[in-house]
């Protein structure tokens, strides 16, 4: 049996698909994650600045940012 996309039914959720081509799945995932555009020097600088901010503790939680933006009720409703 070969699995060809779509959603598996609940009764078949844990079924093994012995002829599934795992190498093909892995290859497709790897290719979809590939970005052929080079990172610009400006992007590298921004990434390095972000890492430095994290290491220095200059971070804020999402609930704090949402509160500042007036959207804290959305966060509270999703965590309640």
Secondary structure, DSSP 8 states (H G I E B T S, - for coil): ----SS---GGGTT---TT--HHHHHHHHHHHT---S---HHHHHHHHHHHHHHHTT----HHHHHHHHT-HHHHHHHH-
